[in-house]
Amino acid sequence: HHIGKFGERWKVIGLPGSAVGGEQFETSRLGLHSPPEAYVSAHSKHSDGLSIASLAPSLKAEPAVDIWAFGKLIYEIFVGEPLFRVFSERDDSVHASKCILTWNDGHLRDVSNKLFEERIGPKGVDLISCCLRPMKSARTRSMAGILQHPFWRDDNAFNLS
């Protein structure tokens, strides 16, 4: 909701704020774009007593946070639907919070399979997978690393041939 397409051009139309690397910032700035490490387990107010995810009050500003948000954004642009819909037809925050709380390599495989179904080539799938790894230490380390990914030079990025 902070990026818009105007004709053939994409424009940033609003920024919720920025934080200096290494400093704490309020996770509410990112909302549903927050990475798994921004969530903590909370008990549901429903009678089922299941745990749901709740945003921690703050998070350390570091590239892994931006890398996750970028990967989620690119996935949603390529597929045309929210990231968590691949796991359920329901599109609600309770389901998304349960999914993010247990985010693992199995989720990443499902995401990869969905991308292949949408005819995204192997380099595109790898780009997104490198951004959405469950452990922040396993994600691409910087946006410079993202820009150096082979996807950007792939003539068959969308597997159209």
C-alpha positions as CSV (number, residue, x, y, z in Angstrom):
1,H,0.0,0.0,0.0
2,H,3.0,2.3,-0.1
3,I,4.0,1.6,-3.7
4,G,1.8,2.5,-6.7
5,K,1.9,1.9,-10.4
6,F,1.2,5.0,-12.5
7,G,1.0,4.1,-16.2
8,E,4.2,2.1,-16.8
9,R,6.1,3.6,-13.8
10,W,6.2,2.4,-10.2
11,K,6.5,5.1,-7.5
12,V,6.9,5.1,-3.7
13,I,4.0,7.0,-2.4
14,G,4.5,6.8,1.3
15,L,7.1,5.6,3.8
16,P,6.1,4.6,7.3
17,G,9.5,5.7,8.6
18,S,13.0,4.5,8.7
19,A,15.4,3.4,11.4
20,V,19.2,3.6,11.7
21,G,20.8,0.1,11.3
22,G,21.3,-1.6,14.7
23,E,18.7,0.5,16.5
24,Q,15.3,-0.7,17.7
25,F,12.2,0.3,15.9
26,E,8.5,-0.4,16.4
27,T,7.3,-3.5,14.4
28,S,4.0,-1.8,13.8
29,R,5.7,0.1,11.1
30,L,5.9,-3.1,9.0
31,G,2.7,-4.8,10.1
32,L,2.1,-7.9,7.9
33,H,5.4,-7.4,6.1
34,S,7.4,-8.2,9.2
35,P,9.8,-11.2,9.1
36,P,9.2,-14.3,11.3
37,E,11.6,-13.0,14.0
38,A,9.3,-10.0,14.6
39,Y,6.6,-12.3,15.9
40,V,6.0,-13.9,19.3
41,S,3.6,-16.5,20.4
42,A,0.4,-15.4,22.1
43,H,-2.7,-17.4,23.2
44,S,-5.8,-17.1,21.2
45,K,-8.8,-15.5,22.9
46,H,-11.0,-18.1,21.2
47,S,-12.0,-21.2,23.0
48,D,-9.6,-23.4,21.1
49,G,-6.6,-22.1,23.1
50,L,-4.3,-22.3,20.1
51,S,-1.2,-20.0,19.9
52,I,-1.3,-17.2,17.4
53,A,1.4,-14.8,16.5
54,S,1.6,-11.3,17.8
55,L,4.1,-8.7,16.8
56,A,6.8,-8.1,19.3
57,P,6.9,-4.4,20.4
58,S,10.2,-3.7,18.7
59,L,12.8,-5.2,16.4
60,K,16.5,-4.4,15.6
61,A,16.8,-2.6,12.3
62,E,19.0,-4.7,10.0
63,P,19.1,-5.7,6.4
64,A,17.4,-9.1,7.1
65,V,14.2,-7.2,7.9
66,D,14.3,-5.4,4.5
67,I,15.3,-8.5,2.6
68,W,12.3,-10.4,4.0
69,A,9.9,-7.5,3.1
70,F,11.4,-7.3,-0.4
71,G,11.0,-11.0,-1.0
72,K,7.4,-10.9,0.2
73,L,6.6,-8.0,-2.0
74,I,8.2,-9.6,-5.1
75,Y,6.4,-12.8,-4.4
76,E,3.0,-11.0,-4.2
77,I,3.8,-9.0,-7.4
78,F,4.7,-12.2,-9.3
79,V,1.9,-14.4,-8.1
80,G,-0.8,-11.7,-7.7
81,E,-2.0,-12.8,-4.3
82,P,-0.9,-12.6,-0.6
83,L,2.1,-14.8,0.4
84,F,0.1,-16.7,3.0
85,R,-2.8,-17.6,0.6
86,V,-0.5,-20.5,-0.8
87,F,-1.2,-22.3,2.5
88,S,-5.0,-21.7,2.7
89,E,-7.8,-20.3,0.7
90,R,-8.7,-18.3,3.8
91,D,-7.2,-14.8,3.7
92,D,-7.3,-13.8,7.3
93,S,-4.8,-12.4,9.7
94,V,-5.3,-15.3,12.2
95,H,-4.2,-17.9,9.6
96,A,-1.3,-15.7,8.4
97,S,-0.1,-15.3,12.0
98,K,-0.2,-19.0,12.7
99,C,1.8,-19.6,9.5
100,I,4.5,-16.9,10.2
101,L,4.9,-18.2,13.7
102,T,5.9,-21.6,12.4
103,W,7.7,-20.5,9.2
104,N,10.1,-23.2,8.1
105,D,11.7,-24.8,5.0
106,G,8.5,-26.7,4.3
107,H,6.7,-23.4,3.8
108,L,9.5,-22.2,1.6
109,R,9.1,-25.3,-0.6
110,D,5.4,-24.6,-1.0
111,V,6.2,-21.0,-2.0
112,S,8.7,-22.3,-4.5
113,N,6.2,-24.7,-6.0
114,K,3.6,-21.9,-6.3
115,L,6.2,-19.8,-8.1
116,F,7.0,-22.6,-10.6
117,E,3.2,-23.1,-11.1
118,E,3.0,-19.3,-12.0
119,R,5.8,-19.9,-14.6
120,I,8.5,-18.1,-12.7
121,G,11.9,-19.5,-13.8
122,P,14.4,-21.1,-11.4
123,K,16.4,-17.9,-10.9
124,G,13.3,-16.0,-9.9
125,V,12.3,-18.8,-7.5
126,D,15.9,-18.7,-6.0
127,L,15.8,-14.9,-5.6
128,I,12.6,-15.0,-3.6
129,S,13.7,-18.1,-1.6
130,C,16.9,-16.3,-0.7
131,C,14.8,-13.5,0.8
132,L,12.2,-15.6,2.6
133,R,14.5,-18.1,4.4
134,P,13.2,-18.9,7.9
135,M,16.5,-18.0,9.6
136,K,17.5,-14.4,9.1
137,S,21.2,-15.4,9.0
138,A,20.5,-17.6,5.9
139,R,18.9,-14.7,3.9
140,T,20.8,-12.7,1.4
141,R,22.8,-10.3,3.5
142,S,22.1,-7.0,1.6
143,M,20.1,-5.3,-1.1
144,A,23.4,-5.1,-3.0
145,G,23.4,-8.9,-2.9
146,I,19.8,-8.9,-4.2
147,L,20.8,-6.7,-7.1
148,Q,23.7,-8.9,-8.0
149,H,21.5,-12.0,-8.1
150,P,21.5,-13.7,-11.6
151,F,17.7,-13.3,-11.8
152,W,18.2,-9.7,-13.0
153,R,20.3,-10.8,-16.0
154,D,18.1,-13.8,-16.9
155,D,16.4,-13.5,-20.3
156,N,14.0,-16.3,-19.4
157,A,13.2,-15.1,-15.9
158,F,9.5,-15.9,-16.4
159,N,10.0,-19.2,-18.0
160,L,7.9,-18.2,-21.1
161,S,9.6,-20.2,-23.8
